[in-house]
């Protein structure tokens, strides 16, 4: 006689709690949670021997996403804390009538972060002034740092030979009147309010510089109609300043003055000089050491009699490291009408050997003194 014994092998699944995963408040992705899970004694593989259910619990972490590959995405700006999230896997193929599933916990630890970012302020003139807040680009847990959520501790203040630099409680820095020209580093530290072990340090760079000085001249300053003259613009970086970087300006001419047919733009300032149109000259990217001067030259002309004042206003000559010009520059080109030539002979007839007087006169039609006048008579 024979008999049958039925052996039922039940599927097994084991979701294993994962090691805590730490990250900052900036957020990010946590590796797949099923790496240490097993199904029927072998490694669990999503889509092969297990299915991954939606999160059973986000552990209080709003915005937490369980991705199809088992990774977890933590959103940026998450409040620091510990979040025990729960997930579930089930055997594949699914058992009936009851699915065979198991759940496990992955603990997500979001650590507080603080980021003090270096600043650069200026250039300031010897008149002094206040910087913006050093906190403007600093972050706490991915959000802007403010005087409410962080404490601000100034470092050792720079000590210029004259004047002063003082970091105020609101995060601004006061540059005193007549502070010695130069570049200063002012360190500071910020800490999270209520968590004074969460701190970071940065440096504020403050540049104090005398303004650029600019002058201009036409040579010659007086021309005839359609004559040419060279406009020279001189820029000076005062001694004691840092190197003037990215020196530049655009100078539109007074109405009636235009670039000559051959303007020949040139500069000793470095960078690039150009005549972007017929009525202006431009310098970009110049570089000028402290105590040095440089020039920009261009040949111009005018077709109408008159006086043409050219002006470079306050603030038009700029630099990324030195204050722009605090005084305007100006020069005037005078365009005069031509001299009038009169030649008169009193006698209409003469014989050989006769003395024939004649009169040559020049008329100056302006109120300007004409010098070095040459009159060839052939």
C-alpha positions in Angstrom: 0.0 0.0 0.0 1.2 3.5 -0.6 0.4 6.9 0.7 1.2 10.6 -0.1 2.7 13.0 2.2 2.3 16.7 1.2 5.1 19.0 2.1 4.1 22.7 2.0 7.1 25.0 1.7 5.9 28.4 2.7 7.5 31.5 1.2 9.6 33.5 3.5 10.5 37.2 3.3 12.7 39.2 5.7 12.9 43.0 5.6 15.8 44.0 7.8 16.0 47.4 9.5 18.7 49.5 7.8 21.6 51.4 9.5 20.8 55.0 10.2 21.3 57.3 7.2 22.7 60.7 7.9 22.6 63.8 5.7 22.4 67.6 5.9 19.4 69.8 5.6 20.3 70.3 2.0 18.6 67.0 1.3 19.6 64.2 -1.0 19.2 60.5 -1.8 19.6 57.5 0.5 20.8 54.2 -1.1 18.2 51.5 -1.7 16.7 50.1 1.5 16.4 46.4 0.2 20.2 45.7 0.0 20.0 43.7 3.3 16.6 42.1 2.7 16.0 38.5 1.7 13.3 36.4 0.0 13.2 32.7 0.3 16.8 32.8 1.6 18.1 34.8 -1.3 18.7 38.5 -1.8 15.5 40.5 -2.5 15.4 42.0 -6.0 12.6 44.4 -6.8 10.6 43.2 -9.8 12.2 39.7 -9.6 11.2 38.2 -6.3 9.7 41.1 -4.4 7.4 44.1 -4.9 8.0 47.4 -3.1 5.0 49.0 -1.5 4.6 52.7 -0.9 5.9 54.1 2.3 4.1 52.7 5.3 5.2 55.7 7.3 7.4 58.7 6.5 8.4 59.0 10.2 7.3 62.6 10.2 9.5 63.7 7.4 7.2 65.6 5.1 8.1 65.2 1.4 10.1 62.0 1.8 9.8 59.9 -1.4 10.4 56.2 -1.7 11.6 55.6 -5.3 10.8 52.5 -7.4 14.4 51.3 -7.0 14.2 51.4 -3.2 16.2 54.6 -2.8 14.8 57.5 -0.6 14.8 61.1 -1.6 14.9 63.7 1.2 13.8 67.2 0.2 16.0 70.2 0.7 15.5 72.5 3.7 14.2 69.6 5.9 14.2 70.5 9.6 17.1 68.8 11.4 15.9 65.8 13.4 15.6 62.0 13.4 12.9 60.4 11.2 12.1 56.6 11.5 10.6 55.8 8.1 8.9 52.4 7.5 8.7 50.5 4.2 7.2 47.1 3.1 8.2 44.4 0.6 6.1 41.4 -0.5 7.0 38.2 -2.3 6.7 38.0 -6.0 4.8 36.1 -7.3 2.3 37.1 -4.7 0.8 34.5 -2.4 -2.9 34.0 -2.2 -5.2 34.5 -0.5 -2.9 36.4 1.8 0.2 38.2 0.6 3.5 37.4 2.3 5.0 40.7 3.3 7.4 42.1 5.8 8.3 45.7 6.8 11.4 47.3 8.2 12.6 50.7 9.4 15.2 53.0 8.0 16.2 55.8 10.3 17.0 59.1 8.6 19.1 61.6 10.6 19.1 65.2 9.2 21.9 67.0 10.8 21.8 70.8 11.2 24.0 72.7 8.8 25.3 76.3 8.8 27.3 78.0 6.0 29.0 81.3 6.5 30.1 82.6 3.0 33.0 85.0 2.4 31.9 88.6 1.5 33.6 91.4 -0.5 32.6 95.0 0.1 33.7 98.2 -1.5 35.6 100.0 -2.7 35.0 102.7 -0.1 36.5 106.1 -0.3 38.1 107.9 2.6 34.7 109.3 3.4 33.8 105.9 4.9 30.4 104.3 5.1 28.5 101.1 6.0 28.7 97.8 4.2 25.6 95.6 3.6 24.9 92.8 6.1 27.6 90.0 6.2 24.7 87.5 6.7 23.1 88.2 3.3 24.7 85.2 1.6 24.9 82.9 4.7 22.7 79.9 5.2 21.2 77.9 8.1 19.8 74.5 7.3 19.5 75.6 3.7 17.6 78.8 4.6 18.8 82.4 4.8 20.7 83.1 8.0 19.3 86.1 9.9 20.2 88.0 13.1 17.1 86.1 14.6 18.2 82.5 13.9 22.0 82.9 14.3 24.3 84.6 16.7 27.0 86.8 15.1 30.4 87.1 16.7 33.0 89.4 15.1 36.5 88.2 14.9 39.6 90.4 15.5 39.0 93.8 13.8 41.5 95.0 11.3 43.7 97.9 12.6 44.4 100.5 9.8 47.0 103.1 10.5 44.2 105.7 10.7 40.4 105.4 10.8 38.7 102.2 11.8 36.6 99.2 10.8 33.8 98.1 13.2 31.4 95.2 12.8 28.0 96.2 14.2 25.4 93.9 15.9 23.2 94.0 12.9 25.9 92.5 10.7 27.0 95.7 8.9 30.6 97.0 9.0 31.3 100.6 9.5 34.3 102.0 7.7 35.5 105.1 9.5 36.3 108.4 7.9 39.9 108.7 6.7 40.5 105.0 7.1 43.9 104.2 5.5 43.7 103.0 2.0 44.0 99.2 1.6 42.3 95.8 1.6 41.2 94.4 5.0 40.0 91.0 6.1 37.4 91.0 8.9 36.5 87.5 10.2 33.2 86.6 11.8 31.5 83.5 13.2 27.8 82.6 13.1 26.2 79.9 15.3 22.7 78.5 15.3 20.5 79.9 18.0 19.8 77.2 20.5 22.6 75.0 19.1 25.9 76.8 19.7 27.9 73.8 18.5 26.6 74.4 15.0 28.9 77.2 13.8 30.8 78.4 10.8 33.3 81.2 10.1 33.9 83.4 7.1 35.8 86.5 6.2 34.5 89.9 5.0 36.9 91.7 2.6 36.7 95.5 2.7 38.4 97.6 0.2 39.2 101.2 1.0 40.5 103.2 -2.0 40.9 106.7 -3.2 38.7 107.4 -6.3 40.2 107.3 -9.8 41.1 110.7 -11.2 40.3 111.5 -14.8 41.3 114.4 -17.0 40.9 115.1 -20.7 42.2 117.4 -23.4 42.0 118.1 -27.1 45.3 118.6 -28.9 45.2 121.0 -30.7 42.3 122.6 -28.9 41.4 124.8 -31.9 40.9 123.4 -35.4 39.4 124.6 -38.6 36.2 123.2 -40.1 36.8 119.5 -40.9 40.2 119.6 -39.2 41.3 116.9 -36.9 42.4 116.8 -33.2 43.4 114.1 -30.8 41.2 113.7 -27.7 43.3 112.3 -24.8 41.6 110.9 -21.7 43.9 110.3 -18.8 43.1 108.0 -15.9 45.1 108.1 -12.7 45.0 105.5 -9.8 46.2 107.3 -6.6 49.2 105.9 -4.7 48.2 103.7 -1.8 45.3 102.1 -3.7 45.1 98.5 -4.8 45.6 97.8 -8.4 42.6 99.2 -10.3 41.1 96.2 -12.2 38.5 96.3 -14.9 38.9 100.0 -15.6 36.4 101.2 -18.1 34.2 104.0 -19.5 32.2 105.1 -22.5 32.6 108.7 -23.6 29.9 110.1 -25.9 31.2 113.2 -27.6 29.3 116.5 -27.7 26.9 116.8 -30.6 28.7 117.8 -33.7 32.0 116.0 -32.8 32.6 112.7 -34.6 35.4 110.2 -35.0 37.7 111.1 -37.9 37.9 108.9 -40.9 41.0 107.3 -39.3 40.2 107.6 -35.5 43.3 105.4 -34.5 41.9 104.5 -31.1 44.8 103.6 -28.7 45.4 103.1 -25.0 48.2 102.5 -22.5 45.6 101.2 -19.9 45.6 97.6 -21.1 42.2 96.1 -21.9 40.5 97.1 -25.1 39.8 100.5 -26.6 37.2 100.9 -29.4 35.0 103.4 -31.2 31.7 101.4 -31.0 30.0 104.1 -33.2 30.9 107.4 -34.8 30.3 109.5 -31.8 32.0 107.9 -28.8 35.0 106.1 -27.5 35.1 103.1 -25.1 37.6 101.4 -22.8 36.9 98.0 -21.3 39.0 95.8 -19.0 41.8 98.2 -18.2 44.4 97.5 -15.5 46.2 100.3 -13.6 48.8 99.9 -10.7 48.6 102.3 -7.8 50.3 105.6 -8.4 50.2 105.1 -12.2 48.4 106.9 -15.0 47.3 105.7 -18.4 45.7 107.3 -21.5 43.1 106.6 -24.1 43.5 108.6 -27.4 41.2 108.9 -30.4 41.3 111.3 -33.4 38.1 113.3 -33.9 36.7 116.1 -36.1 33.9 118.6 -36.5 32.3 120.1 -39.6 30.5 123.1 -38.1 32.0 126.2 -36.5 31.4 126.3 -32.8 32.6 125.5 -29.3 32.2 121.9 -28.2 32.6 121.1 -24.4 33.2 117.4 -23.8 32.4 116.1 -20.2 33.1 112.9 -18.4 30.6 112.9 -15.5 31.2 111.8 -11.9 31.1 108.0 -11.7 31.6 107.3 -15.4 35.1 105.9 -15.0 34.7 102.7 -13.1 36.8 99.8 -11.6 36.0 96.6 -9.8 38.6 97.4 -7.1 38.8 101.2 -6.8 36.2 103.9 -6.4 35.0 105.5 -9.6 35.9 109.1 -10.3 34.4 111.6 -7.8 35.1 114.7 -9.9 34.1 115.3 -13.5 36.6 115.9 -16.3 36.1 118.3 -19.2 37.8 119.8 -22.3 36.5 122.1 -25.0 37.2 121.9 -28.7 36.9 125.1 -30.7 36.2 124.9 -34.4 36.9 128.2 -36.2 35.9 129.5 -39.7 38.7 129.7 -42.3 40.9 132.8 -42.5 39.8 135.2 -45.2 42.6 136.1 -47.7 42.4 139.3 -49.6 45.0 140.1 -52.3 44.9 143.5 -54.0 46.9 145.2 -56.8 46.6 148.9 -57.3 47.9 149.0 -60.9 46.3 147.1 -63.7 49.1 147.8 -66.2 52.9 147.9 -65.9 56.0 147.8 -68.1 59.0 145.6 -67.6 61.0 146.9 -64.7 58.2 148.8 -63.0 57.6 148.4 -59.3 54.1 147.1 -58.8 52.9 147.2 -55.1 50.2 144.8 -54.0 48.5 144.2 -50.7 47.9 140.8 -49.1 45.7 140.7 -46.0 44.3 137.9 -43.8 41.1 138.4 -41.8 40.6 136.4 -38.6 36.9 135.9 -38.3 37.1 134.8 -34.7 37.9 136.4 -31.4 40.8 134.0 -30.9 44.5 134.8 -31.3 45.9 133.0 -34.3 49.5 132.1 -34.1 52.1 130.4 -36.3 50.1 131.5 -39.4 52.0 130.6 -42.6 51.2 132.3 -46.0 53.0 131.0 -49.0 52.6 133.2 -52.0 53.8 131.7 -55.3 
